[in-house]
Amino acid sequence: MHYVWMALIGLIVGFVARALHPGKDNIGIVMTAVLGIAGSFLAQYLGQAIGWYKAGESTGFIASVIGAIVLLVLYGLVAKKT
């Protein structure tokens, strides 16, 4: 159940991150949602590795948005090269 909530919050995070990310992103709504979910997972596991979160704790909303923005920037760099 924890992963279901993490995925739902990730969907919202993707839309917020896309709104906050400067510049024009030529990705669709589905890809935005996928990057938001991945940003939420990235923030969760990176936070556990650093020691900010314990196993079983939920990721903060702001950390999830930052993770999604990082992934949007990386996606933009990779997409420009292809």
Backbone atoms as SQL, in Angstrom:
CREATE TABLE atoms (id INTEGER PRIMARY KEY, chain TEXT, resi INTEGER, resn TEXT, atom TEXT, x REAL, y REAL, z REAL);
INSERT INTO atoms VALUES
  (1, 'A', 1, 'MET', 'N', 0.822, -1.199, 0.000),
  (2, 'A', 1, 'MET', 'CA', 0.000, 0.000, 0.000),
  (3, 'A', 1, 'MET', 'C', 0.860, 1.254, 0.000),
  (4, 'A', 2, 'HIS', 'N', 2.019, 1.159, 0.634),
  (5, 'A', 2, 'HIS', 'CA', 2.928, 2.301, 0.707),
  (6, 'A', 2, 'HIS', 'C', 3.358, 2.739, -0.700),
  (7, 'A', 3, 'TYR', 'N', 3.620, 1.778, -1.571),
  (8, 'A', 3, 'TYR', 'CA', 4.073, 2.116, -2.919),
  (9, 'A', 3, 'TYR', 'C', 2.957, 2.701, -3.771),
  (10, 'A', 4, 'VAL', 'N', 1.724, 2.335, -3.478),
  (11, 'A', 4, 'VAL', 'CA', 0.594, 2.914, -4.208),
  (12, 'A', 4, 'VAL', 'C', 0.480, 4.406, -3.885),
  (13, 'A', 5, 'TRP', 'N', 0.577, 4.752, -2.603),
  (14, 'A', 5, 'TRP', 'CA', 0.517, 6.166, -2.228),
  (15, 'A', 5, 'TRP', 'C', 1.710, 6.929, -2.792),
  (16, 'A', 6, 'MET', 'N', 2.874, 6.283, -2.780),
  (17, 'A', 6, 'MET', 'CA', 4.065, 6.921, -3.321),
  (18, 'A', 6, 'MET', 'C', 3.886, 7.210, -4.809),
  (19, 'A', 7, 'ALA', 'N', 3.253, 6.307, -5.528),
  (20, 'A', 7, 'ALA', 'CA', 3.010, 6.509, -6.949),
  (21, 'A', 7, 'ALA', 'C', 1.977, 7.611, -7.187),
  (22, 'A', 8, 'LEU', 'N', 0.919, 7.662, -6.383),
  (23, 'A', 8, 'LEU', 'CA', -0.093, 8.709, -6.552),
  (24, 'A', 8, 'LEU', 'C', 0.477, 10.092, -6.265),
  (25, 'A', 9, 'ILE', 'N', 1.261, 10.194, -5.219),
  (26, 'A', 9, 'ILE', 'CA', 1.916, 11.472, -4.928),
  (27, 'A', 9, 'ILE', 'C', 2.898, 11.813, -6.039),
  (28, 'A', 10, 'GLY', 'N', 3.550, 10.802, -6.585),
  (29, 'A', 10, 'GLY', 'CA', 4.474, 11.017, -7.696),
  (30, 'A', 10, 'GLY', 'C', 3.799, 11.608, -8.912),
  (31, 'A', 11, 'LEU', 'N', 2.566, 11.208, -9.183),
  (32, 'A', 11, 'LEU', 'CA', 1.826, 11.805, -10.295),
  (33, 'A', 11, 'LEU', 'C', 1.641, 13.307, -10.094),
  (34, 'A', 12, 'ILE', 'N', 1.236, 13.681, -8.908),
  (35, 'A', 12, 'ILE', 'CA', 1.049, 15.102, -8.602),
  (36, 'A', 12, 'ILE', 'C', 2.383, 15.834, -8.647),
  (37, 'A', 13, 'VAL', 'N', 3.420, 15.191, -8.123),
  (38, 'A', 13, 'VAL', 'CA', 4.756, 15.780, -8.102),
  (39, 'A', 13, 'VAL', 'C', 5.247, 16.057, -9.521),
  (40, 'A', 14, 'GLY', 'N', 4.973, 15.163, -10.437),
  (41, 'A', 14, 'GLY', 'CA', 5.391, 15.360, -11.828),
  (42, 'A', 14, 'GLY', 'C', 4.799, 16.617, -12.434),
  (43, 'A', 15, 'PHE', 'N', 3.530, 16.858, -12.165),
  (44, 'A', 15, 'PHE', 'CA', 2.889, 18.056, -12.696),
  (45, 'A', 15, 'PHE', 'C', 3.431, 19.330, -12.045),
  (46, 'A', 16, 'VAL', 'N', 3.700, 19.265, -10.742),
  (47, 'A', 16, 'VAL', 'CA', 4.267, 20.429, -10.048),
  (48, 'A', 16, 'VAL', 'C', 5.688, 20.694, -10.534),
  (49, 'A', 17, 'ALA', 'N', 6.486, 19.646, -10.678),
  (50, 'A', 17, 'ALA', 'CA', 7.870, 19.798, -11.131),
  (51, 'A', 17, 'ALA', 'C', 7.918, 20.371, -12.539),
  (52, 'A', 18, 'ARG', 'N', 7.024, 19.933, -13.387),
  (53, 'A', 18, 'ARG', 'CA', 6.991, 20.455, -14.758),
  (54, 'A', 18, 'ARG', 'C', 6.611, 21.932, -14.768),
  (55, 'A', 19, 'ALA', 'N', 5.727, 22.329, -13.859),
  (56, 'A', 19, 'ALA', 'CA', 5.336, 23.733, -13.775),
  (57, 'A', 19, 'ALA', 'C', 6.484, 24.590, -13.247),
  (58, 'A', 20, 'LEU', 'N', 7.284, 24.043, -12.337),
  (59, 'A', 20, 'LEU', 'CA', 8.382, 24.801, -11.746),
  (60, 'A', 20, 'LEU', 'C', 9.654, 24.784, -12.583),
  (61, 'A', 21, 'HIS', 'N', 9.803, 23.781, -13.426),
  (62, 'A', 21, 'HIS', 'CA', 11.014, 23.653, -14.234),
  (63, 'A', 21, 'HIS', 'C', 11.027, 24.724, -15.319),
  (64, 'A', 22, 'PRO', 'N', 12.086, 25.525, -15.365),
  (65, 'A', 22, 'PRO', 'CA', 12.132, 26.576, -16.379),
  (66, 'A', 22, 'PRO', 'C', 12.373, 25.999, -17.766),
  (67, 'A', 23, 'GLY', 'N', 11.895, 26.683, -18.757),
  (68, 'A', 23, 'GLY', 'CA', 12.106, 26.258, -20.130),
  (69, 'A', 23, 'GLY', 'C', 10.953, 25.437, -20.659),
  (70, 'A', 24, 'LYS', 'N', 11.065, 25.135, -21.947),
  (71, 'A', 24, 'LYS', 'CA', 10.004, 24.393, -22.607),
  (72, 'A', 24, 'LYS', 'C', 10.399, 22.925, -22.665),
  (73, 'A', 25, 'ASP', 'N', 9.525, 22.075, -22.171),
  (74, 'A', 25, 'ASP', 'CA', 9.735, 20.639, -22.231),
  (75, 'A', 25, 'ASP', 'C', 8.759, 20.052, -23.237),
  (76, 'A', 26, 'ASN', 'N', 9.286, 19.366, -24.215),
  (77, 'A', 26, 'ASN', 'CA', 8.427, 18.749, -25.225),
  (78, 'A', 26, 'ASN', 'C', 8.143, 17.297, -24.863),
  (79, 'A', 27, 'ILE', 'N', 7.524, 17.119, -23.703),
  (80, 'A', 27, 'ILE', 'CA', 7.128, 15.775, -23.284),
  (81, 'A', 27, 'ILE', 'C', 5.646, 15.813, -22.951),
  (82, 'A', 28, 'GLY', 'N', 5.026, 14.686, -23.094),
  (83, 'A', 28, 'GLY', 'CA', 3.590, 14.606, -22.864),
  (84, 'A', 28, 'GLY', 'C', 3.238, 14.435, -21.394),
  (85, 'A', 29, 'ILE', 'N', 1.963, 14.338, -21.164),
  (86, 'A', 29, 'ILE', 'CA', 1.459, 14.206, -19.800),
  (87, 'A', 29, 'ILE', 'C', 1.882, 12.872, -19.194),
  (88, 'A', 30, 'VAL', 'N', 1.872, 11.819, -20.001),
  (89, 'A', 30, 'VAL', 'CA', 2.240, 10.498, -19.485),
  (90, 'A', 30, 'VAL', 'C', 3.706, 10.490, -19.056),
  (91, 'A', 31, 'MET', 'N', 4.579, 11.048, -19.876),
  (92, 'A', 31, 'MET', 'CA', 6.003, 11.091, -19.522),
  (93, 'A', 31, 'MET', 'C', 6.236, 11.976, -18.305),
  (94, 'A', 32, 'THR', 'N', 5.485, 13.054, -18.171),
  (95, 'A', 32, 'THR', 'CA', 5.575, 13.902, -16.990),
  (96, 'A', 32, 'THR', 'C', 5.199, 13.119, -15.739),
  (97, 'A', 33, 'ALA', 'N', 4.147, 12.345, -15.827),
  (98, 'A', 33, 'ALA', 'CA', 3.722, 11.533, -14.686),
  (99, 'A', 33, 'ALA', 'C', 4.767, 10.471, -14.350),
  (100, 'A', 34, 'VAL', 'N', 5.344, 9.844, -15.371),
  (101, 'A', 34, 'VAL', 'CA', 6.370, 8.829, -15.142),
  (102, 'A', 34, 'VAL', 'C', 7.597, 9.457, -14.476),
  (103, 'A', 35, 'LEU', 'N', 8.013, 10.619, -14.923),
  (104, 'A', 35, 'LEU', 'CA', 9.157, 11.287, -14.309),
  (105, 'A', 35, 'LEU', 'C', 8.847, 11.732, -12.881),
  (106, 'A', 36, 'GLY', 'N', 7.609, 12.111, -12.622),
  (107, 'A', 36, 'GLY', 'CA', 7.222, 12.470, -11.262),
  (108, 'A', 36, 'GLY', 'C', 7.264, 11.282, -10.323),
  (109, 'A', 37, 'ILE', 'N', 6.785, 10.145, -10.798),
  (110, 'A', 37, 'ILE', 'CA', 6.831, 8.926, -9.989),
  (111, 'A', 37, 'ILE', 'C', 8.276, 8.512, -9.754),
  (112, 'A', 38, 'ALA', 'N', 9.085, 8.557, -10.810),
  (113, 'A', 38, 'ALA', 'CA', 10.497, 8.196, -10.668),
  (114, 'A', 38, 'ALA', 'C', 11.219, 9.171, -9.739),
  (115, 'A', 39, 'GLY', 'N', 10.861, 10.451, -9.784),
  (116, 'A', 39, 'GLY', 'CA', 11.457, 11.435, -8.876),
  (117, 'A', 39, 'GLY', 'C', 11.086, 11.161, -7.429),
  (118, 'A', 40, 'SER', 'N', 9.875, 10.700, -7.223),
  (119, 'A', 40, 'SER', 'CA', 9.449, 10.338, -5.876),
  (120, 'A', 40, 'SER', 'C', 10.229, 9.132, -5.365),
  (121, 'A', 41, 'PHE', 'N', 10.394, 8.125, -6.227),
  (122, 'A', 41, 'PHE', 'CA', 11.191, 6.959, -5.838),
  (123, 'A', 41, 'PHE', 'C', 12.650, 7.339, -5.621),
  (124, 'A', 42, 'LEU', 'N', 13.191, 8.202, -6.477),
  (125, 'A', 42, 'LEU', 'CA', 14.568, 8.651, -6.325),
  (126, 'A', 42, 'LEU', 'C', 14.766, 9.372, -4.998),
  (127, 'A', 43, 'ALA', 'N', 13.861, 10.254, -4.663),
  (128, 'A', 43, 'ALA', 'CA', 13.962, 10.980, -3.391),
  (129, 'A', 43, 'ALA', 'C', 13.844, 10.030, -2.202),
  (130, 'A', 44, 'GLN', 'N', 12.986, 9.024, -2.317),
  (131, 'A', 44, 'GLN', 'CA', 12.806, 8.058, -1.236),
  (132, 'A', 44, 'GLN', 'C', 14.093, 7.281, -0.970),
  (133, 'A', 45, 'TYR', 'N', 14.658, 6.704, -2.011),
  (134, 'A', 45, 'TYR', 'CA', 15.815, 5.840, -1.815),
  (135, 'A', 45, 'TYR', 'C', 17.103, 6.631, -1.587),
  (136, 'A', 46, 'LEU', 'N', 17.234, 7.781, -2.195),
  (137, 'A', 46, 'LEU', 'CA', 18.396, 8.622, -1.922),
  (138, 'A', 46, 'LEU', 'C', 18.334, 9.161, -0.500),
  (139, 'A', 47, 'GLY', 'N', 17.155, 9.531, -0.049),
  (140, 'A', 47, 'GLY', 'CA', 16.975, 9.994, 1.329),
  (141, 'A', 47, 'GLY', 'C', 17.288, 8.908, 2.348),
  (142, 'A', 48, 'GLN', 'N', 16.937, 7.667, 2.034),
  (143, 'A', 48, 'GLN', 'CA', 17.281, 6.558, 2.921),
  (144, 'A', 48, 'GLN', 'C', 18.778, 6.300, 2.931),
  (145, 'A', 49, 'ALA', 'N', 19.424, 6.435, 1.771),
  (146, 'A', 49, 'ALA', 'CA', 20.861, 6.207, 1.697),
  (147, 'A', 49, 'ALA', 'C', 21.628, 7.275, 2.473),
  (148, 'A', 50, 'ILE', 'N', 21.157, 8.503, 2.434),
  (149, 'A', 50, 'ILE', 'CA', 21.818, 9.592, 3.151),
  (150, 'A', 50, 'ILE', 'C', 21.503, 9.537, 4.640),
  (151, 'A', 51, 'GLY', 'N', 20.337, 9.007, 4.978),
  (152, 'A', 51, 'GLY', 'CA', 19.949, 8.906, 6.379),
  (153, 'A', 51, 'GLY', 'C', 18.865, 9.889, 6.780),
  (154, 'A', 52, 'TRP', 'N', 18.248, 10.558, 5.804),
  (155, 'A', 52, 'TRP', 'CA', 17.170, 11.501, 6.105),
  (156, 'A', 52, 'TRP', 'C', 15.888, 10.764, 6.463),
  (157, 'A', 53, 'TYR', 'N', 15.666, 9.620, 5.812),
  (158, 'A', 53, 'TYR', 'CA', 14.463, 8.827, 6.034),
  (159, 'A', 53, 'TYR', 'C', 14.863, 7.442, 6.499),
  (160, 'A', 54, 'LYS', 'N', 14.058, 6.878, 7.390),
  (161, 'A', 54, 'LYS', 'CA', 14.239, 5.492, 7.790),
  (162, 'A', 54, 'LYS', 'C', 13.398, 4.616, 6.880),
  (163, 'A', 55, 'ALA', 'N', 13.689, 3.333, 6.864),
  (164, 'A', 55, 'ALA', 'CA', 12.905, 2.405, 6.042),
  (165, 'A', 55, 'ALA', 'C', 11.449, 2.438, 6.510),
  (166, 'A', 56, 'GLY', 'N', 10.552, 2.621, 5.575),
  (167, 'A', 56, 'GLY', 'CA', 9.134, 2.675, 5.896),
  (168, 'A', 56, 'GLY', 'C', 8.587, 4.082, 6.043),
  (169, 'A', 57, 'GLU', 'N', 9.458, 5.082, 6.160),
  (170, 'A', 57, 'GLU', 'CA', 8.983, 6.467, 6.238),
  (171, 'A', 57, 'GLU', 'C', 8.652, 6.968, 4.841),
  (172, 'A', 58, 'SER', 'N', 7.694, 7.850, 4.768),
  (173, 'A', 58, 'SER', 'CA', 7.333, 8.402, 3.467),
  (174, 'A', 58, 'SER', 'C', 8.232, 9.590, 3.122),
  (175, 'A', 59, 'THR', 'N', 8.375, 9.791, 1.854),
  (176, 'A', 59, 'THR', 'CA', 9.193, 10.880, 1.351),
  (177, 'A', 59, 'THR', 'C', 8.427, 12.187, 1.449),
  (178, 'A', 60, 'GLY', 'N', 9.111, 13.263, 1.718),
  (179, 'A', 60, 'GLY', 'CA', 8.480, 14.565, 1.759),
  (180, 'A', 60, 'GLY', 'C', 8.104, 15.054, 0.375),
  (181, 'A', 61, 'PHE', 'N', 7.101, 15.900, 0.317),
  (182, 'A', 61, 'PHE', 'CA', 6.610, 16.402, -0.967),
  (183, 'A', 61, 'PHE', 'C', 7.671, 17.232, -1.665),
  (184, 'A', 62, 'ILE', 'N', 8.359, 18.085, -0.914),
  (185, 'A', 62, 'ILE', 'CA', 9.370, 18.959, -1.513),
  (186, 'A', 62, 'ILE', 'C', 10.540, 18.141, -2.042),
  (187, 'A', 63, 'ALA', 'N', 10.961, 17.120, -1.305),
  (188, 'A', 63, 'ALA', 'CA', 12.045, 16.257, -1.775),
  (189, 'A', 63, 'ALA', 'C', 11.637, 15.526, -3.051),
  (190, 'A', 64, 'SER', 'N', 10.392, 15.124, -3.134),
  (191, 'A', 64, 'SER', 'CA', 9.910, 14.455, -4.344),
  (192, 'A', 64, 'SER', 'C', 9.910, 15.401, -5.533),
  (193, 'A', 65, 'VAL', 'N', 9.511, 16.645, -5.320),
  (194, 'A', 65, 'VAL', 'CA', 9.522, 17.628, -6.404),
  (195, 'A', 65, 'VAL', 'C', 10.955, 17.886, -6.865),
  (196, 'A', 66, 'ILE', 'N', 11.881, 17.994, -5.931),
  (197, 'A', 66, 'ILE', 'CA', 13.285, 18.209, -6.298),
  (198, 'A', 66, 'ILE', 'C', 13.826, 17.014, -7.088),
  (199, 'A', 67, 'GLY', 'N', 13.485, 15.799, -6.651),
  (200, 'A', 67, 'GLY', 'CA', 13.896, 14.610, -7.394),
  (201, 'A', 67, 'GLY', 'C', 13.341, 14.594, -8.802),
  (202, 'A', 68, 'ALA', 'N', 12.091, 15.004, -8.963),
  (203, 'A', 68, 'ALA', 'CA', 11.473, 15.038, -10.290),
  (204, 'A', 68, 'ALA', 'C', 12.102, 16.115, -11.166),
  (205, 'A', 69, 'ILE', 'N', 12.443, 17.255, -10.586),
  (206, 'A', 69, 'ILE', 'CA', 13.095, 18.306, -11.361),
  (207, 'A', 69, 'ILE', 'C', 14.470, 17.848, -11.826),
  (208, 'A', 70, 'VAL', 'N', 15.201, 17.155, -10.961),
  (209, 'A', 70, 'VAL', 'CA', 16.508, 16.614, -11.351),
  (210, 'A', 70, 'VAL', 'C', 16.352, 15.665, -12.537),
  (211, 'A', 71, 'LEU', 'N', 15.351, 14.807, -12.476),
  (212, 'A', 71, 'LEU', 'CA', 15.123, 13.880, -13.585),
  (213, 'A', 71, 'LEU', 'C', 14.674, 14.602, -14.852),
  (214, 'A', 72, 'LEU', 'N', 13.900, 15.669, -14.715),
  (215, 'A', 72, 'LEU', 'CA', 13.503, 16.458, -15.886),
  (216, 'A', 72, 'LEU', 'C', 14.714, 17.109, -16.545),
  (217, 'A', 73, 'VAL', 'N', 15.635, 17.606, -15.743),
  (218, 'A', 73, 'VAL', 'CA', 16.850, 18.213, -16.289),
  (219, 'A', 73, 'VAL', 'C', 17.681, 17.154, -17.010),
  (220, 'A', 74, 'LEU', 'N', 17.852, 15.986, -16.378),
  (221, 'A', 74, 'LEU', 'CA', 18.609, 14.904, -17.013),
  (222, 'A', 74, 'LEU', 'C', 17.936, 14.430, -18.293),
  (223, 'A', 75, 'TYR', 'N', 16.616, 14.337, -18.267),
  (224, 'A', 75, 'TYR', 'CA', 15.873, 13.939, -19.479),
  (225, 'A', 75, 'TYR', 'C', 16.072, 14.970, -20.592),
  (226, 'A', 76, 'GLY', 'N', 16.065, 16.247, -20.217),
  (227, 'A', 76, 'GLY', 'CA', 16.282, 17.293, -21.213),
  (228, 'A', 76, 'GLY', 'C', 17.670, 17.232, -21.824),
  (229, 'A', 77, 'LEU', 'N', 18.670, 16.904, -21.032),
  (230, 'A', 77, 'LEU', 'CA', 20.020, 16.782, -21.552),
  (231, 'A', 77, 'LEU', 'C', 20.160, 15.592, -22.501),
  (232, 'A', 78, 'VAL', 'N', 19.547, 14.489, -22.147),
  (233, 'A', 78, 'VAL', 'CA', 19.622, 13.301, -22.983),
  (234, 'A', 78, 'VAL', 'C', 18.811, 13.500, -24.263),
  (235, 'A', 79, 'ALA', 'N', 17.654, 14.124, -24.160),
  (236, 'A', 79, 'ALA', 'CA', 16.787, 14.317, -25.329),
  (237, 'A', 79, 'ALA', 'C', 17.403, 15.277, -26.336),
  (238, 'A', 80, 'LYS', 'N', 18.181, 16.257, -25.876),
  (239, 'A', 80, 'LYS', 'CA', 18.812, 17.209, -26.802),
  (240, 'A', 80, 'LYS', 'C', 19.898, 16.545, -27.631),
  (241, 'A', 81, 'LYS', 'N', 20.572, 15.543, -27.068),
  (242, 'A', 81, 'LYS', 'CA', 21.667, 14.899, -27.767),
  (243, 'A', 81, 'LYS', 'C', 21.199, 13.908, -28.831),
  (244, 'A', 82, 'THR', 'N', 19.953, 13.463, -28.741),
  (245, 'A', 82, 'THR', 'CA', 19.482, 12.492, -29.721),
  (246, 'A', 82, 'THR', 'C', 18.741, 13.149, -30.847);
